Amino acid sequence: MDPNNTPSQPAPENPTPTIPTPVVSSGEAPEPQKNEGWHNVASTIIVLAVALLVAVGLSSFVFQSYEVSGPSMETTLNNNDRLIVWKLPRTWSKITGHAYIPHRGDIIIFDQTGLPDGEKQLIKRVVGLPGDRIVVQDGMLTVYNQAHPDGYQPDKTMPYGSVITDTEPETGQHEWVIGKDQVFVCGDNRPDSLDSRTFGPVSSKQIIGKLELRVAPFSDIKRF
């Protein structure tokens, strides 16, 4: 058989491969949802509202900042000192229905009415507790109670006594019996302090809190 007469085979087909069309990015982010901005604003408002409520709650029930005005607690506290007053014990006493009675020697903030310039918040030291009989004679304060039937002078025996450098230079004798849920308070600067020697014992309901910390001036930071 003549090879020259062999019919030629058809050439195999080579289909052209399909080349994917590249996707060209415009570089622009998808348009955000219209309500996304409102969602962010609402979240911010909620966070600020919660923060405000927490701040108000802490200030009302836990602690609060005060500034000393006047010389009545010198030399323990001076004019313009910045203080932190601890209010949680008073808050807890209200929740439990019990009177908050601080310790003798504590420094407290309290509301006082009937003053020459109206109602004010005062800061004084507790020197008398419920059941005490307080006698002030010629400026010297003496406490009589069951533990000290013959009387004792806390200004001389308690740690704070070192700051009492002078007493009220008045003559005569004055006496008070401290009732239930009451305290007797005096300023450390006795000659220049309006306190229980003038307006009598203070009810536990008037007490705002106990001095915990002096934060300014920075050179005199102190815990009480």
BAFI-3210 file (N, C-alpha, C; in Angstrom, 3 decimals, decimal comma, padded with zeros to 6 digits):
// residues 224
n [1|2|3|4|5|6|7|8|9|10|11|12|13|14|15|16|17|18|19|20|21|22|23|24|25|26|27|28|29|30|31|32|33|34|35|36|37|38|39|40|41|42|43|44|45|46|47|48|49|50|51|52|53|54|55|56|57|58|59|60|61|62|63|64|65|66|67|68|69|70|71|72|73|74|75|76|77|78|79|80|81|82|83|84|85|86|87|88|89|90|91|92|93|94|95|96|97|98|99|100|101|102|103|104|105|106|107|108|109|110|111|112|113|114|115|116|117|118|119|120|121|122|123|124|125|126|127|128|129|130|131|132|133|134|135|136|137|138|139|140|141|142|143|144|145|146|147|148|149|150|151|152|153|154|155|156|157|158|159|160|161|162|163|164|165|166|167|168|169|170|171|172|173|174|175|176|177|178|179|180|181|182|183|184|185|186|187|188|189|190|191|192|193|194|195|196|197|198|199|200|201|202|203|204|205|206|207|208|209|210|211|212|213|214|215|216|217|218|219|220|221|222|223|224]
n.u [000,858|000,604|002,253|002,073|-000,400|-001,946|-004,644|-004,594|-004,493|-006,785|-005,722|-005,278|-007,644|-007,003|-008,354|-008,827|-007,754|-009,860|-009,594|-009,847|-011,689|-010,144|-010,970|-011,468|-010,722|-012,215|-011,196|-012,791|-014,619|-017,392|-020,551|-021,620|-024,220|-027,159|-028,149|-026,040|-024,507|-026,305|-026,500|-023,941|-023,963|-026,040|-024,920|-022,770|-024,127|-025,456|-023,276|-022,175|-024,332|-024,538|-022,037|-022,372|-024,475|-023,199|-021,202|-022,773|-024,041|-021,878|-020,982|-023,206|-023,635|-021,270|-018,602|-017,364|-016,086|-014,795|-014,209|-012,352|-013,580|-012,780|-011,403|-011,939|-011,085|-008,378|-005,250|-005,434|-006,869|-006,773|-007,788|-009,166|-008,179|-008,427|-010,682|-011,591|-014,549|-015,912|-018,815|-020,155|-020,656|-022,749|-024,677|-025,121|-026,194|-028,638|-029,861|-030,079|-031,561|-030,484|-028,980|-026,245|-023,408|-020,486|-017,021|-015,550|-013,476|-013,390|-013,566|-016,173|-018,564|-021,486|-024,948|-026,230|-028,746|-030,359|-028,344|-026,576|-026,227|-027,990|-028,720|-025,974|-023,201|-021,064|-017,775|-016,473|-015,016|-015,814|-016,525|-018,181|-020,424|-023,495|-025,214|-023,207|-022,255|-021,529|-019,393|-018,430|-016,176|-014,808|-013,667|-012,543|-013,111|-014,947|-015,754|-018,294|-019,286|-020,453|-018,127|-016,302|-016,989|-016,054|-015,242|-013,330|-010,856|-010,948|-009,540|-007,021|-006,220|-006,699|-005,420|-005,736|-005,469|-003,116|-003,298|-004,963|-004,444|-005,375|-008,145|-011,633|-011,883|-013,853|-015,743|-017,354|-019,770|-021,030|-023,372|-024,279|-026,353|-025,930|-028,126|-029,814|-028,687|-027,251|-024,486|-021,735|-020,022|-016,961|-014,856|-011,371|-009,948|-010,667|-011,238|-012,232|-014,526|-017,689|-019,830|-021,065|-021,088|-022,429|-024,782|-025,664|-026,062|-025,612|-027,756|-027,742|-028,938|-028,262|-025,685|-023,336|-021,012|-017,764|-014,534|-012,015|-009,702|-007,168|-006,485|-005,328|-003,491|-000,872|001,466|000,643|-000,841|-002,916|-004,164|-007,045]
n.v [-001,173|002,101|004,515|007,175|007,552|007,487|008,705|011,936|012,663|014,578|017,603|017,855|019,575|022,575|024,146|027,548|028,720|029,911|033,095|034,576|037,493|040,224|041,678|044,940|047,092|049,926|051,184|052,376|052,246|050,209|051,770|052,866|051,632|053,571|053,876|053,415|055,555|056,811|054,784|054,790|057,333|057,015|055,030|056,418|058,394|056,791|055,684|058,027|058,838|056,711|056,940|059,434|058,880|057,035|058,664|060,560|058,859|057,865|060,264|060,952|058,829|057,482|058,813|062,207|065,328|068,101|071,535|073,323|076,040|078,742|079,238|077,432|074,824|074,880|073,880|071,651|071,447|073,682|076,817|076,499|073,933|070,828|068,174|064,687|063,184|060,474|058,750|056,379|054,809|056,295|056,093|053,328|053,075|054,336|052,573|050,268|051,223|052,108|054,418|056,482|056,698|058,274|057,752|058,876|061,644|061,533|063,436|065,209|066,000|067,948|068,967|072,077|073,957|077,127|078,980|082,165|083,004|081,385|078,037|075,787|073,737|072,236|071,535|069,639|068,310|065,258|065,125|064,294|061,617|059,602|059,503|060,693|063,180|066,430|068,879|072,182|074,243|077,276|077,230|074,691|071,356|068,646|065,207|063,121|059,852|056,385|054,869|056,689|057,924|059,928|061,758|062,855|064,454|064,701|066,330|066,389|063,763|062,219|061,309|063,479|065,671|067,125|069,146|070,986|073,922|076,079|077,275|078,177|081,363|081,909|082,448|080,704|077,959|075,434|072,994|069,888|067,116|064,360|063,079|060,057|058,931|061,250|063,572|065,439|068,224|069,949|072,613|072,413|074,737|076,251|078,937|080,208|079,035|078,036|075,942|072,939|074,004|076,289|075,794|073,378|069,704|067,534|065,940|062,544|062,329|064,611|064,280|064,066|062,764|061,278|062,664|061,539|061,871|064,244|065,914|068,079|070,971|069,433|068,993|068,485|066,127|063,794|061,048|060,522]
n.w [000,000|-000,928|000,790|000,159|-000,687|001,512|003,336|004,769|008,333|010,252|011,832|015,374|017,399|019,120|021,511|022,320|025,404|028,097|029,361|032,469|033,178|034,608|037,851|038,508|041,123|042,543|044,724|046,636|049,699|050,655|050,778|053,911|056,108|056,483|059,049|060,689|061,639|063,412|065,280|066,448|067,613|069,468|071,113|072,231|073,692|075,578|076,989|078,124|079,713|081,540|082,785|083,994|085,784|087,454|088,551|089,929|091,714|093,244|094,402|095,909|097,671|098,444|098,475|098,723|097,553|099,348|100,283|102,649|104,485|106,257|109,643|111,721|112,247|112,501|114,013|112,516|110,090|107,355|105,871|102,630|102,204|100,476|100,676|101,097|101,822|103,507|102,872|102,924|105,356|106,555|104,545|104,570|107,129|106,804|105,041|106,611|108,680|111,056|113,346|112,404|114,188|114,684|115,759|118,848|118,499|115,726|112,665|111,258|108,638|108,599|108,367|109,456|110,917|111,686|112,032|112,150|109,487|108,143|106,940|106,929|105,871|108,083|109,424|111,954|115,035|116,668|120,014|122,017|122,868|122,561|125,656|127,141|129,545|129,116|130,267|130,199|131,527|132,292|129,760|129,570|128,571|129,830|130,061|131,230|131,925|131,950|131,857|132,805|135,469|137,140|135,386|132,510|130,425|127,162|125,410|126,444|126,740|124,438|121,122|119,303|120,907|120,935|119,094|120,126|121,107|122,435|124,394|124,692|125,991|127,938|130,940|133,699|133,798|131,659|130,590|129,072|128,271|126,315|124,053|122,852|119,678|119,117|118,837|120,218|119,132|118,384|117,223|116,394|116,719|119,202|120,298|118,053|116,831|115,802|117,274|118,959|121,486|121,193|119,562|120,540|120,889|117,997|115,738|114,570|112,127|110,818|110,008|107,399|106,534|107,212|107,635|105,521|103,954|103,184|100,280|099,088|100,024|098,014|099,392|101,921|102,063|103,656|105,562|107,540]
ca.u [000,000|001,468|002,051|001,758|-001,831|-002,703|-005,316|-004,017|-005,370|-007,034|-004,926|-006,109|-008,089|-006,491|-009,246|-008,209|-008,193|-010,621|-008,855|-010,848|-011,609|-009,767|-011,883|-010,756|-011,295|-012,190|-010,544|-013,773|-015,288|-018,845|-021,285|-022,158|-025,656|-027,559|-028,432|-024,824|-024,129|-027,217|-026,145|-022,758|-024,373|-026,819|-023,995|-022,022|-025,040|-025,690|-022,052|-022,068|-025,390|-024,158|-020,927|-022,932|-025,222|-022,220|-020,565|-023,757|-024,246|-020,708|-020,963|-024,337|-023,726|-020,002|-017,645|-017,559|-015,004|-015,164|-013,142|-012,482|-013,787|-012,729|-010,292|-012,420|-010,423|-006,928|-004,289|-005,619|-007,265|-006,626|-008,666|-008,953|-007,779|-009,364|-010,912|-012,475|-015,403|-016,424|-020,242|-020,759|-021,272|-024,033|-025,589|-025,473|-027,064|-029,972|-030,420|-030,388|-032,454|-029,776|-028,324|-024,794|-022,703|-019,039|-016,226|-015,020|-012,247|-013,581|-013,944|-017,352|-019,311|-022,896|-025,825|-026,672|-029,690|-030,470|-027,131|-026,821|-026,319|-028,841|-028,242|-024,641|-022,501|-019,929|-016,844|-016,050|-014,554|-016,723|-015,923|-019,162|-021,244|-024,745|-025,073|-022,215|-022,573|-020,431|-019,294|-017,387|-015,982|-013,662|-013,075|-012,054|-014,184|-014,858|-016,772|-018,713|-020,108|-020,341|-016,720|-015,542|-017,953|-015,405|-014,941|-011,997|-010,736|-010,429|-008,579|-005,694|-005,873|-006,814|-004,333|-005,927|-005,307|-001,913|-003,591|-005,774|-003,441|-006,040|-009,551|-012,489|-011,531|-015,034|-015,848|-018,622|-019,925|-022,147|-023,515|-025,206|-026,468|-026,058|-029,205|-029,677|-028,500|-026,680|-023,069|-021,331|-018,891|-016,231|-013,749|-010,065|-009,584|-011,789|-011,661|-012,796|-015,338|-019,121|-020,038|-022,109|-021,116|-023,396|-026,074|-026,027|-025,720|-025,966|-028,439|-027,094|-029,567|-027,619|-024,322|-023,161|-019,956|-016,551|-013,331|-011,148|-008,427|-006,885|-005,798|-004,625|-002,323|-000,178|002,514|000,021|-001,763|-002,977|-005,354|-007,523]
ca.v [000,000|003,267|005,476|008,517|007,655|007,387|010,006|012,688|012,787|016,001|018,095|017,972|020,923|023,177|025,279|028,691|028,736|031,086|033,938|035,315|038,947|040,730|042,607|046,172|047,748|051,380|051,718|053,007|051,324|050,160|052,823|052,330|051,717|054,906|053,930|053,146|056,782|056,986|053,767|055,281|058,458|056,479|054,342|057,443|059,007|055,825|055,610|059,257|058,835|055,748|057,538|060,499|058,257|056,459|059,774|061,106|057,861|057,861|061,514|061,003|057,732|056,846|059,819|063,511|066,283|069,352|072,513|073,969|077,481|079,297|078,813|076,779|073,541|075,027|073,761|070,358|071,772|075,099|077,366|076,057|072,523|069,979|066,974|063,615|062,776|059,120|058,807|055,050|054,363|056,957|055,491|051,989|053,228|054,639|051,349|049,327|051,837|052,397|055,722|056,487|057,395|058,161|057,556|060,073|062,069|061,636|064,733|064,944|067,053|067,836|070,110|072,773|075,037|078,091|079,782|083,569|083,152|080,342|076,653|075,588|072,496|072,528|070,454|069,706|067,056|064,651|065,006|063,696|060,561|059,389|059,127|061,526|064,501|067,319|070,093|073,125|075,208|078,148|076,833|073,306|070,407|067,401|064,220|062,183|058,753|055,190|054,459|057,725|058,649|061,105|062,665|062,944|065,540|064,115|067,241|066,138|062,340|061,581|061,697|064,775|066,735|067,928|070,298|071,941|074,790|077,133|076,997|079,356|082,083|082,374|082,005|080,069|076,541|075,068|071,536|069,244|065,656|063,965|062,105|058,956|059,324|062,586|063,744|066,790|068,523|071,200|072,889|072,336|076,113|076,506|080,329|080,739|077,961|077,968|074,500|072,501|074,872|077,350|075,291|072,130|068,443|067,348|064,673|061,675|062,560|065,763|063,935|063,739|061,775|061,384|063,030|060,397|062,183|065,581|065,693|069,307|071,009|068,160|068,845|068,112|065,002|063,046|060,244|060,730]
ca.w [000,000|-001,114|001,900|-000,313|-000,948|002,789|003,606|005,919|009,515|010,606|012,966|016,619|017,723|020,369|021,817|023,002|026,828|028,529|030,308|033,276|033,125|035,933|038,490|038,832|042,288|042,459|045,913|047,509|050,608|050,439|051,472|055,167|056,281|056,912|060,482|061,467|062,334|064,547|066,278|067,160|068,456|070,590|072,019|072,965|074,668|076,651|077,803|078,909|080,715|082,584|083,531|084,828|086,874|088,381|089,267|090,869|092,758|094,127|095,145|096,829|098,630|098,802|098,917|098,110|097,762|100,011|100,501|103,947|104,450|107,599|110,494|112,941|112,501|112,575|112,927|111,852|108,723|107,059|104,841|101,243|102,090|099,734|101,475|100,653|102,928|103,317|103,160|102,862|106,623|106,738|103,577|105,054|108,294|106,305|104,456|107,688|109,649|112,296|113,369|112,202|115,253|114,485|116,968|119,481|117,850|114,272|112,104|110,428|107,943|108,933|108,088|110,658|110,682|112,760|112,163|111,777|108,027|107,590|106,992|106,359|106,158|108,948|109,697|113,353|115,612|117,632|121,345|122,913|122,277|123,293|127,057|127,821|130,092|128,749|131,063|129,783|132,605|132,016|128,490|129,596|128,310|130,595|129,687|132,275|131,431|132,776|131,930|133,514|136,321|137,716|134,292|131,919|129,450|125,919|124,770|126,997|126,751|123,132|120,208|118,660|121,882|120,710|118,231|120,885|121,729|123,191|124,635|124,739|127,222|128,652|132,326|134,012|133,507|130,792|130,673|128,140|128,294|124,906|123,933|121,896|118,273|119,049|119,146|120,595|118,245|118,604|116,326|117,057|117,050|120,114|120,427|116,809|116,264|116,100|117,374|119,894|122,654|120,866|119,062|121,189|120,216|116,587|115,485|113,587|110,827|110,187|109,602|105,982|106,402|108,027|106,892|105,256|103,309|102,654|099,012|098,690|099,137|097,836|100,399|103,200|101,892|104,909|105,825|108,904]
c.u [000,894|001,209|001,699|000,274|-002,674|-003,347|-004,756|-005,044|-005,589|-006,224|-005,818|-006,455|-007,503|-007,352|-008,521|-008,689|-008,912|-009,839|-009,865|-010,612|-011,265|-010,803|-011,081|-011,467|-011,180|-011,503|-011,512|-014,456|-016,762|-019,528|-021,898|-023,669|-026,024|-027,754|-027,189|-024,396|-024,999|-026,899|-024,942|-023,107|-025,129|-025,917|-023,217|-022,883|-025,276|-024,487|-021,925|-023,127|-025,068|-023,025|-021,427|-023,689|-024,285|-021,572|-021,506|-023,979|-023,091|-020,692|-022,068|-024,236|-022,385|-018,975|-017,882|-016,394|-015,551|-013,941|-013,396|-012,636|-013,799|-011,662|-010,696|-011,732|-008,897|-006,437|-004,407|-005,935|-007,187|-007,573|-008,215|-008,360|-008,858|-009,443|-011,761|-013,227|-016,052|-017,874|-020,898|-021,336|-022,628|-025,084|-026,068|-026,405|-028,490|-030,641|-030,877|-031,332|-031,821|-029,099|-026,824|-024,158|-021,203|-018,325|-015,814|-013,658|-012,350|-013,939|-015,065|-017,823|-020,787|-023,635|-026,244|-027,578|-029,651|-029,234|-027,426|-026,957|-027,086|-028,237|-026,888|-024,193|-021,229|-019,036|-016,283|-015,578|-015,570|-015,993|-016,888|-020,071|-022,526|-024,506|-024,061|-022,873|-021,350|-020,495|-018,138|-017,311|-014,689|-012,906|-012,584|-013,219|-013,932|-016,036|-017,022|-019,586|-019,884|-018,894|-015,866|-016,511|-017,364|-014,991|-013,506|-012,018|-010,114|-009,428|-007,147|-005,251|-005,933|-005,748|-004,496|-005,607|-004,109|-002,183|-004,442|-004,812|-004,062|-007,503|-010,322|-012,271|-012,730|-015,014|-017,205|-018,649|-021,171|-022,189|-024,560|-025,219|-026,782|-027,067|-028,881|-029,581|-028,042|-025,181|-022,829|-020,050|-018,274|-015,191|-012,432|-009,546|-010,691|-012,177|-012,359|-013,619|-016,770|-019,501|-021,093|-022,141|-022,101|-024,757|-026,450|-025,641|-026,267|-026,620|-027,689|-027,680|-028,935|-026,254|-024,293|-022,099|-018,770|-015,367|-012,410|-009,769|-008,347|-006,027|-005,058|-004,593|-001,547|000,888|001,968|-001,005|-001,724|-004,270|-005,745|-008,253]
c.v [001,222|004,243|006,849|008,697|007,567|008,728|010,670|012,794|014,265|016,398|018,229|019,423|021,373|024,386|026,352|028,738|030,046|031,837|034,738|036,805|039,477|041,733|043,816|046,848|049,254|052,013|052,372|051,948|051,306|051,234|052,258|052,449|053,081|054,984|053,692|054,385|057,029|055,995|054,221|056,432|057,956|055,776|055,331|058,088|058,076|055,737|056,838|059,294|057,891|056,313|058,637|059,923|057,655|057,557|060,370|060,144|057,817|059,104|061,558|059,981|057,182|057,849|061,113|064,414|067,561|070,259|073,225|075,475|077,995|078,654|077,911|075,461|073,654|074,504|072,426|070,551|073,277|075,528|076,917|074,657|071,763|068,624|065,959|063,109|061,434|059,070|057,432|054,585|055,009|056,375|054,129|052,074|053,559|053,388|050,394|049,909|052,115|053,759|055,556|057,345|057,214|057,939|058,904|060,401|062,157|063,072|064,486|066,220|066,864|069,108|070,743|073,929|076,013|078,920|081,222|083,790|082,009|078,953|076,532|074,160|072,849|071,303|070,655|068,326|066,563|064,493|064,387|062,734|060,372|058,890|059,943|062,739|065,372|068,566|070,931|074,203|075,978|077,694|075,403|072,332|069,098|066,506|063,296|061,114|057,534|054,739|055,436|058,537|059,898|062,118|062,551|064,005|064,995|065,020|066,974|064,680|061,670|062,089|063,080|065,936|067,633|069,157|071,334|072,814|075,890|076,746|078,300|080,105|082,605|081,835|081,386|078,623|076,315|073,547|071,044|067,738|065,217|062,829|060,985|059,509|060,768|062,531|065,205|067,097|069,867|071,370|072,813|073,714|076,658|077,981|080,895|079,663|078,061|076,496|074,178|073,307|076,023|076,783|073,919|070,884|068,376|065,982|063,863|061,875|063,742|065,423|063,512|062,658|062,112|061,754|061,824|060,812|063,662|065,382|066,929|070,249|069,695|067,932|068,383|066,999|064,131|062,255|060,396|059,475]
c.w [000,000|000,001|001,402|-000,548|000,332|003,085|004,866|007,040|009,826|011,844|014,196|016,891|019,070|020,712|022,594|024,443|027,158|029,583|031,118|033,199|034,503|036,450|038,931|040,001|042,148|043,650|046,879|048,359|050,310|051,267|052,745|055,207|056,859|058,419|061,338|062,241|063,549|065,645|067,097|068,098|069,683|071,596|072,862|074,043|075,847|077,576|078,699|080,016|081,868|083,446|084,469|086,016|087,911|089,211|090,308|092,027|093,748|095,003|096,197|097,953|099,112|099,296|098,156|098,457|098,390|100,101|101,825|103,748|105,885|108,465|111,650|113,250|112,479|113,923|112,188|110,376|108,536|105,952|103,451|101,121|101,330|100,421|100,727|101,876|102,594|103,786|103,253|104,202|106,877|105,795|104,062|106,261|107,869|105,733|105,552|108,739|110,992|112,205|113,147|113,289|115,032|115,819|117,556|118,850|116,337|113,887|111,103|109,733|108,287|108,528|109,410|110,289|111,848|113,001|111,752|110,270|107,385|107,754|106,303|106,638|106,915|109,086|111,098|113,814|116,660|118,971|122,356|122,195|123,088|124,721|127,828|128,465|129,865|129,613|130,526|130,858|132,353|130,772|128,443|129,506|129,067|130,236|130,872|131,630|132,332|132,916|132,725|134,387|136,967|136,650|133,787|130,825|128,162|125,215|125,256|126,837|125,381|122,177|119,590|119,595|121,647|119,856|118,947|121,687|122,571|123,368|124,717|126,055|127,997|130,083|132,569|133,579|132,661|130,703|129,680|128,410|126,870|124,806|122,955|120,480|118,143|119,308|119,505|119,838|118,609|117,499|117,075|117,441|117,957|120,231|119,187|116,099|116,754|116,099|118,428|121,182|122,453|120,487|119,617|120,399|118,795|116,420|114,433|112,193|110,091|109,598|108,141|105,807|107,279|107,150|106,764|104,785|102,971|101,414|098,518|099,885|099,148|098,888|101,749|103,056|103,153|104,984|107,286|109,427]
res [m|d|p|n|n|t|p|s|q|p|a|p|e|n|p|t|p|t|i|p|t|p|v|v|s|s|g|e|a|p|e|p|q|k|n|e|g|w|h|n|v|a|s|t|i|i|v|l|a|v|a|l|l|v|a|v|g|l|s|s|f|v|f|q|s|y|e|v|s|g|p|s|m|e|t|t|l|n|n|n|d|r|l|i|v|w|k|l|p|r|t|w|s|k|i|t|g|h|a|y|i|p|h|r|g|d|i|i|i|f|d|q|t|g|l|p|d|g|e|k|q|l|i|k|r|v|v|g|l|p|g|d|r|i|v|v|q|d|g|m|l|t|v|y|n|q|a|h|p|d|g|y|q|p|d|k|t|m|p|y|g|s|v|i|t|d|t|e|p|e|t|g|q|h|e|w|v|i|g|k|d|q|v|f|v|c|g|d|n|r|p|d|s|l|d|s|r|t|f|g|p|v|s|s|k|q|i|i|g|k|l|e|l|r|v|a|p|f|s|d|i|k|r|f]
***
